[in-house]
Amino acid sequence: MKHLHIYPYGDWRFYFLLSLLVFLQGCTPLIGPYSPVAYQNATSLKVETLAMMDKATDPYDEHKNEVEKLFIEVNKAHEFVQGIPSNSISAEQWAILIKRDGDLMGRFFSHWHDSKTLSKVYIDEFKQVISDSFDQIICLEANKKELKLCNSTENKHE
């Protein structure tokens, strides 16, 4: 009597390896590990960005080079988090924040460029939006190390 294979692709080892691969894929972390460099970049660049925004009452051309240097630094921070394995959530947060034609830093600095100067009221309102965006990036990074309750935007403004 001939031996019948119940496994169409060979023996049990194929299914074992397939099961192992599926299992290991399921164990892949959803977010990259904590990075003190990424945390430092986010906190430092938050302060630098908000300080640069305060200068928007001056003509843009007086600070054009500083704005370009700031964008170089935030792009470097974005590149850094993109290089961390399984860190797409953090990288996407940075991408949204720094997008030149986006609604956050891009909108503010483009508006400053186009308007030449901005009012203190506009700057202060937009600083809060940018500050909250950086806080989300900082909170995500901090929670990779140790689960913490981050200040929500609603609680900060009461």
N, C-alpha and C positions, 0 to 999 in steps of 0.2 A: 504494500500500500504506500502510495506516495504521500509525503508530508505536505500538508496545505499550509501556506502562510496566511495568517489572519491579518498581517500588517502589509498593506499594499506597497509601501516604500521600503521594504527591507525588514529588519528586525526591530526589537523594542528600543534599541539604542537611539534610533531616529526620533521616536516619540519622547524619549527621555530628554534628549538634547533640545527638542522643540519646546517641551514643557519648561525646561530650565531657562531657555532664552526668554520665554514669555514671563516667567517669574522674575527674572533679573530686570527685565524692562519695567516691570511693575514696581521695582524697588528703586528706580532712578529718582533722585530728589527732584521735587518740583521747583525748587529755587536754590540758587548757588549758596555756598557757605559764606559766613560772615567775613567781611574784609575790613580790617582797620583802615586800610588805605582808602577804600571806597567811602567809608564813613567820614574820614578826615577830609576827603575831597568835597563831599556834599556839605559838610558844616562850614568849611572855609569858603567855598564858592557861594554859599547862601549869603554870608556876610559881605563878600566882595560885590556880589550882584546888587544887593540892597543899597550898599554905599554908592555904587555907580548910578543907580536909579535916582538917588538924591541929587546928583549933579545935573539932572535933566532940566533944571531951571536955567542952566547956562546954555548957550548955543551948542548944538550937537557937534559942530566942527571943532570946537575946543577940546572935545573928549573923544573924537573919532578913533584915534589910535588906541586909547584905553579900552573902548568898547570892543574893538577888534581883538585886543589881547585877552579880554574877558571871554569872548566867544572861543578863542583858541583854547583857553583853560577848561571851559565847560565841555568842549568837544573832546579834549584829552580825557576828562573824567568819564565821559560817555564811552569812549573807546576802551578805557580800562575795565569798566563793568561788563562791556560786551565780551571781553576776553576771559571772563570767569565762567567756567562750565555751569550749565543749567541756570543761567542768570538772566534769562530773557525778560522776566517781569521788571527787574531793575533797569535793564537796558532800555526797555520801552518807556519807562517813566522818564528817564533822561531824554530820550528822543523827543517825547512830547514837549517837555519843558524847553528844550533848546532849539526846536525847529525854527529856522529863519522865517518861514512864511506861516508859522503856526500862531496860536492864540495866546501864548504866554510870553516868553522872552522875545520871540520874534516880533510879536505885535507891538510890544512896548518900545523896543529899540527902533523899529521901523517908523513908528509914530513920532518918536523923538527926532529921528532923521528928517522925516518929511515936514514936521512942524517947526523945526529948528529949536524951539524951547517948549517945555510943558509946564502946566500949572502945578503948584504944590498939592492941590486937592487931587488932581488926576494921578500924580506920582504916588501919593499916599494910598489911594485906593488900589492902584495896580501893585504896589509893593506888598499889600496884604495877600493878593492872589499869588504872587511869585513866592512869597514867604511860605504860604500854605503848601504850594507845590514842592518846594524844597523839603518842608517838614514831612511830607509823605515819603519822599525818597529816604530821608534820614530815619524815619520810623521803620520803614521796611528793612533797612540795613541793620538797625539796632535789634530788631526782632529776630534776625538770623542768629544772633549771639545768645540772646536771652529774651524770652517772651516778656514784653512790656506793654502796658497800656499807654498808647500815645495820646497826646492832647488832641482832641478832635477840634475841628475848626469852630464848631458851634459853641463849645465850652470856652474857647479862648476869647471870644468876642463878647461874652456876657459881662 
